[in-house]
Amino acid sequence: MLRFPALALSSVLLIGCATQPTDGESTATQDTTGKTEATASVPEKPFPADSLYDLLVAEFALRRQAYDVTLEKYTKQAPTLRDAGVSAHTTHLAQFLQRPNEALKSAQLWVELDPKNAEANNTVASLLAQRGQSVAALPYLVVVEEQTGEANFPMLLSGFSQLQEQQRDALVQGIDNLAKEYPQNTRLLLTQALIHAENAQFELALDELQTLLELEPDQPQAVLLEARILLEQNADEPYERLQRLLQDNPDAKRLRLEYAKMLTTTDIAAAREQFEILSEQSPRDGDLLFSLALVSREMGDNVAAQTYLQQTIALGQRADEAHYYLGRMAEDDANPEEAIRHYSEVAVGTEYLAANSRIGVILVEQKQIDRSHAYFKAQRELNPELREQLYALEADILSRAKASRESMRLLNQALQEMPSSTTLRYSRAMLSEQMDDLESMERDLRTILAGDPDNATALNALGYTLADRTTRYAEALELVSRALALQPNEPAILDSMGWVLFRNGQYDESLTYLSRAYAEFPDPEVAAHLGEVLWMNGDTEDAKAVWQTALRRDPQNPILLKTLRRLGVELTPTTPPDIAPQQQTP
């Protein structure tokens, strides 16, 4: 099912949901030197002598910008003082320090001391919603609505799809009850529309949006949500109202940005036009230039894409990502040295390992294994905190390039340096299995399990291999059962359990597990297993259908092709199956 509703709840909520007015001062201000200070108004009143010392320490710590000390003292004293101003001060400071637990505790006390305070109630509601406790947040937002008429009800839908069914039902019921009380509240109408969109009840959502837009014709979230629903319904003019709103409000940048993102799925040229407008409005916005680069690359215009990426780098924004994509485009242009140059510019961060992977792949494909090894050795020396990941990455590149001996030598070296690394030991175990050294594989996996008996990955790998490559089915069943108890819904383990049972001759029980695994993860290897069990159980047509689908997805998958050859089955992704009348026992 298309996850359109998730787009509704994430993208639409970006467009300016009403923020709440505050009764206190800002949680952070800047002085003329640029230093940030947390400030709040605290009403004057005498404090108990036992609290005075902590409060003085807190204030002096605040002046020194030792905010953690200040928060610690105020968190300790707020329940004792039971002063709304102190609780507000503590809440602001905790939010400034991004300490949600302390912020929630102090904000709840603030509400207890000043029940009608809109900011206090809104803060508690926001923090609860962020925790997925939207039902508990609702009464606080009701107070905000009563006090200000501007409660941000849509924020309750953050993480809506992850709520338990009972929680979702309770939240929907609460929203519906409020909507009856406030029938012309546009934020409640938007919330109802978002809920119905999440549940794919698009006509109900459109009805609520129509009512909302009659009350507030230019409400941007509503206009965006309507466009998304119409797009989902393949309407002739899904963007008509959105385009009209942008014509009337050409500087509505966030609205235009969401429009541009939607267009990337339907009209890439029109999307680029919108990103160009945004970039003209904000010429130093690296995010927009980066988006333009990706859109241009999608259109096949690598010259424009490279220009935008170079501009992004010149601005000092998103440079790592820009260099990574410049590297990919250099590879597209068959210029490996230029690609390596760009990948080498990627600093430690999100793109670092991906860039290093590309460098290793390029060099190994060019048979420059020594150069690749020297490069990774230098990277490990420069970034010792990433030594384990870099060893694993280099070994994987060599293994995938069929340089198994070089990969094994590298992993042996790595484990001499880091004998406690579970990741590297597991990689060596899997490589040993590929090299038909089952004794070494088992030794490494047993070593992992000796230190971590509940390592489900190692349990599953050992159990599956024993079932697949030996006749030690009882051991295999015990190992996989332990793994499944730890992770009962993991498709790889469900597949292993199905395969173990199949090897034991328990076809019906095997099908139960393999069918679950395939439904969750239609991987070619799972398809190979499920098809074989169906085949051996006499369900040849169903087996052929499973295999045929898998072949379309991955026509060169070695496990799938090996299974078909072993069973004497000839299939191609595009031609009708030709089945040889041959069956074999496992």
N, C-alpha and C positions, 0 to 999 in steps of 0.2 A: 504494500500500500504506500502511495506517495505521502511522504511526511510533510505535506503542505502545512498542517496546523502548527508544527514546530516553527516554521518560518514566521507564521503570524505572531506567535508569542515572543519571538526574539527580535525580529526586525521591526515590527510595528511599534513595539514598546520603546525603541530607540528614539522615536520622533517626539520628543518633548512632552512626556507626561507631566502634568502640572506638579511642580515642586511646592513644598509647603512653606508658608511664611513662618519665620521663627520668632519666638518671644524673647530669646536671649541673643547675645552677641555672637559673632563668628567664632568658630573653633580655632581658626588660625589667621593671623594677620602678618603683614610684612612691614618692617620698619624701613627707614631710608637706606640702610646698609644692605637690605635684601635678606636679612635673617628672619626666619620664621619663628613666631611665638604663638603659643596657645593662650588665648585670653578668654575671659568670661566675666560677666558682671555678678558679683557676690554681694548681697545686701549686708549692711553693717548690723552686727548684733554681738553681744558678748558670748564668747565660747567658754565651755567648761575648762577649768584649769588643766585637767588630765589630757585634754585634746590640744592645748595651745602649742606645746612643743612640736608635735607632729605637723601642725598647720604651719608653723614657722619654718620647719625644715622643708616642707612642701613648697612654700613660696620662694624660699631662697634657691631651692633646686630648680624651680621654674625660671628664675632670673638667669640661672646658669645654663638653661636649656637642658637640664637633666630631667627630661620629662618622665622617664620610667620611675624615678624616685618620687616625683610629684604624684604620679598616678597611684603608686603604692600607698602613699600616706593618705591621700584623699579617699581611696577605696576602703581603707581601714577605718577612717573616721566618719564617712558618710552615714553608715547605719547608726552610729552613736549620736551624731549631731542631729540627724533627722531634720535637716534644713533643705528646703527645695532649691535654694541657690547653690548650696554646696553640691547637691546631687546633680544639678544642671552642669556645674563646673566640671565635675568628675566625668559625666557623660561626654561632654565636648572633648575633654582631654583624651579619653579612651578612644573616641572616634578618630581624633587627630592622629593617634598612635596606631590606628587600625587594630584595635584590640576588641573584637566584637563581644567576647564573653563578659568582660568588665563593663563595656558600654551597655549591654542589655541589663545587667544586674543593677547598675546605677540608674538607668532610665526607668526601670520598673519601680525603683524606690522613688524617683522623681514623680512618677504618675501617682503613686500612693499618697505622696505629700501634697500634690497639686493636681487633682484628678481631671480638671477641665483644661489643663494646659495643652494646647494643640501641638506644640513642638514635641513635648514629652511623649504624648500618645503616638504621634507620627513616627518618632524615633523607635519606640518599642515595636510598632507595627512593621516598620521596615526591617528591623533586625530579626524579628520572628519570621517574616516572609523569606528572608535570605536563608534561614535555616530549614525551610520547607514546612514551617508551622503556620501556614496561611489561615487555617481555621481559627487558631488562637489569636492571630493578628487582627481578624475582622472587627471585633468589638472596639479595639483602639482606633481603627479608622472611622468607625461610626462616630466616636467622640470628635475626631478631627472634622468630619462632615458637619456635625452639629455646631461646632465652634467657628468654622471658616467657610463651609460650603465648597471646599476644594480638595476633598480627600482623593488620593490617587489609588482608586480601587484596582486598576489593572495590574499594579505591582504585586498583587496577591497571586497572580498566575505564574510567577517565576517558578519554574520547576513543576508546573501543574501535572505534566504527564508522568512525573516520577512519584506523585502522591499515591498512596494506597486508595483503592476504590472507595472505601468508606470515608476517607478524608476528602476525596474529590466530591463525593455526593453531599457531604456536609457543607463544603464550601459553596457548591452550586446552590444548595438550598438557601444558605445565608444570603448569597448575592441576589437570588430571586426574591426573597422576602424584602430585602432593602429596595429592590427595584419597584416593588409594589408601593412601598412607602414614598419613594422619590421617583415617580414615573418619568419625569423629564430630566433626570440627572444623566448628562451625556457620558460621564465617566462610568457609571453603572451600565448604561447601554453598550458602551464599548467593551466592557468586561464580559457581558453576556454574549456579545457577538464573537469575541475571542474564544470563549468556551465552546460555543457551537461550532466555530471553525475548527478548533482542536478535535472535536468529535465528528468532523466531516458532515455536520448538519448545515450545509451551506445556505439553503433557502431561509432557514430560521435566522442565520447570521445576517443575511442580506436584508431581511425585514427589519431587524434591529438597527442596522446601519442606516437604512432609509429613514427611520424615525429620528435617529441621531442627527443625520445630515439635514433634515428639515429644521431642526433646532439650531444646529451649528454647521452651516454649509462648508466651512473651510477647515473642519477639524482634520488635521493631517493624518493621525493614526487611523481614523475611520476611512479616509480616502484611500490610504495605502492598503488597508485590509480588504476593502471592496475590490480594488484592482487585483489583488492576489486571488480572491475567490473567483472573480470573473475569468482570470487567466486559467485557473484550474478547471473552470467549466467550458473552456474554449470559446468564450464569447467573442463576437466580432470586433468589438472596440473595448477591450478591458481597461485601457488607460485613458479613456476619454475624460473622465472627471479629474484624474490626476494631472493630465496635460493642461487642462483648463486652469487648475489651481496654480500650476507652475507659471503659466502665462501671466496670471494676475499677481504672482509673488515670485518673480525671477530670482530673488536673492535667498529663497528658502533652500539653503544648501543641504541640510540633512534630508529634506524631502526629495530633492533632486538626486542625492546620492543613493537613496533606496530605490528610486525609479531606475537609475542607471544599473544597479545590481540586478533588478528584475529583468531588465532588457538583455542582460548577458545570457539569459536562458532562452530568449526568443528572437532577438535581433541584435547581433553583435555589433553591427555597424552603427545602429542607433545608440547602443550603449556607449560606444566610443565617442559619439557626438556629445552625449550628456557629460561624460567624464572630461571632455575638452572644455565644455562650458564651466564646469566646476574648477578646472585647473586655471582657467583664465581669471576666475574670481579669486582664487587663492594660489598664486603662482609659486609660492614657496612651500606648498603642502606636499611633502614627499609621499604621503599615502596615496594621494590622487595621481601623482606621476607614476607611482608603482602600479596602480590599477590600470592606468593607460597603457603601460608597458605590457602587462599581461593580456589585456584586451587586444592590443595590436599584434602580439605574438599569436593569439588565438586566430586572428584574421590572416595570419601568414605574412604580416608586414614586419619582418624582423628589423628592418632599418629603423622604422619608427620606434619599435620596442627598445632597441639598443640606445637610441637617442634619449628616450625617457629615462631609462635606467642610468645612463651616464649623468643626466641632470639630477637624479635622485642622489647619486653618489656625491656629486658636487655640492649638494646642500648638506651633506653629512647626515642624511636620514636613510634608514633601512639599507645601509651600504652592504651588509652581509648578504641579504636577500638579493640585492641588485647584482652583486658579483656572482652569486650562485646562478641566477638566471642568465647572465651574460655567458657564464661557462657552459650552460646547457645549449645556448644558441651557437656558441663556437663549436660545440660537438656536432650540432645539426649541420653546420657548415664544413664539417670534416677538417677542423682546425684544432687538433688535440693540444698542441702546445699553448695556443691562446686560451683554450678551456682550462688547462692546468694553471695558467697564470691567474685567471680570475678566481678559480677555486682556492688558490693559495692565499688570496686576499681575505678570505672569509675567516673572521676571528672566532674565538671560542664563544659559542652561543647556540641558538636554535638550529642554525644551518651548518654548524661546524662538522659534525660527523657525516652528514649527507655529502658535503663538499669533499671531504677526505675519502669517502667511499668512491666518488666519481674519479678522483685522482688515481686511486689504487686500481680501479677497473680499467681506466685508460692505459696505464702503464703495463698491467699484466696482459691485457689484450695485445699490446705491442711487443710482448715477450721481454719487457724490461723489468723482470722480477727483482733484480738486484737494485735497480733504481727505486722501485716501489718500497723495497725493504729499507733502504737508506732513508727514504722520505718519512716512513712511519717511525723509524727509530728516532729521527730528529724531532718529530712531533711529540713522541713520548718523553723525550728529554725536556722539551719546552713546556709541556703540560703534564707533569707527573700525576696530577690528580685524575687525569683521563687515561692513564696507562692501561688499565684493565679494558676499557671500552675500545681503545685503539688496537690492542692486541687481538681482541675478539673480532673487530672489524677486518683487520688485515687477514686473519686466518680464514674468515668467511669468504673474502674475495678470492683467496687462493683456492679454497675448496670448491667454490662454484666454477672456477676456471679449470677444474680437474687437476690442479697441482696439489694433490693430496699429500705427497711426501713433504713438500715445502711447508704446507699448512701444519702438518703434524710436528715437524721440527720447531716451528714457531710456537705452537701451543706447549710443547715440552719446555721450551725456554721460558715461556711466560709463567708456567706453573712452578718452575724452579724459583722464580722471583716472587710469585704470589701463590704459595701452595694452598692457601685457604679460600681462593676464589672459586666459588660455586659455578659462576658463569663460565669461566674458562674450562673448568673440569667437565662441565656438561657439554661444552662445545667439543672437547676432545673425545668424550664418550660417543657423541653422534658421529664424529669423523671416524672413529674406530669401527663403528658399525658399518659405515659406508665402505671401509677398507676390508670388511669381512673378518675383523679381529674382535670377535664377540667376547673373548675372555677379557681383553683390555677394556672394552665398553662396560662390561658388567662390573669390573673392579672399580672403575671411576664412579659409576652410579651407586654402587654399594658404599663407597667412601662418602659420597654426598649424603646418603640416607643415614649413615652412622652419625653424622653431625646434625642432621635435620630429618628425623624419621617421618615428619609430616610434609615433606617436599613432594607435592602432588605431581609436579612435572617429572621428577626423577622416577617416582613410583610408576607413573603411566608409561614412560619411555622404556623402562626395564620390563614391565609386564607385557607391553605390546610386542617388544622384540622377542621375548621368550616364546610368546604364542606364535609369532610370525616366522621365526627362524629356528625354533627348536620344537621338541615335543614335551617340554616342561609345562604342560597346560595348568596343572594344579597351582604351581608357583605363580604363573602368570595371572590366573584368576584371583589369587589372594592379593597380589600387588595392585592390580587394576581396581579391585573392589575397595581397597584402602584409598586409592586416589579418588575414586568416585564418591566415597563418603565425605571426602574433604571438599570436593567441587562437583556437586551432583548435577549441575547443568552445563558443564564444560563439554562442548561438542567433540573435542579431540579425545576426551576420556570416554564419552559415550561410544565413539567409534571403536576405541580399543576394547571396551567391554563387549560390543557386538562381535568384534573379530575373535576375541578369546572364546566366546560361546560358540561361534561358528566352528572354530577349530576343534572344539569339544563335541561337535555334532549336534548342538542344540539350536537348530535352525530357526524355530519359531521365536524363541527368546532372543536370538541374535537379531532378527528382523526388527524387533521392538526397539532395541537400542540404536541400531544403524539408521532406522527411519527417523528417530528423534535427532540423531546427529546430522543427518542430511537436511532435515527441515531447518535446523538452526544454522548450518554451515555447508552449503552445497559445493564442497571442495571436490576436485576430481578424484583424490585418493579415497574420500568417503564414498563417492559414487562408484568407484571400482569395487569397494568392499560390498556395498549394498547390492550392486548389480550381480556380483558373484553369488551372494547368498540367495537372491531371487532365482538366479539361473539354476543353482544346485537344488533349489526347492521346487523346480518345475515351472516357475513363473517366467518363462523366457521372454514374453512380450514386454512385461514390465521391466525386466532386466535390460532389454534392448533400449527401451525408452530412457531409462536412467543413464545408460552409457552414451546414448546419442546426444543427450543434452550436455553431458560433461565434455564430450568431444567438441561440440560447438564452442564451448567456453575455452577449452585448452586442448587443441588437437594434437599437441606434441607431449602431453604429460606422460612421463616414462612409466609410472606405476599403472596408469590406466591402460596404456598400450601393451605393457607386459601381461596384464590380466587378460586382455582380449586375445593375445597370441596364445597364452597358456590354455585358454578354454577353446581355442579354435574358432573364435568369432571374428568375422571381418565386418568392420563398420567404417564409414567415413562421416564427416560432419554434414555432408550435403547429399549423399546418395542413399538409396534404400539399403537396408541391411541385408547382407548375405551370410546366413548362418550355417556354419558347418555342423553336421549332426554328430558332434563329439562332445562328451562331457567327461570331466575328470573330478575325482575326489580331491579335496585339499591335501 
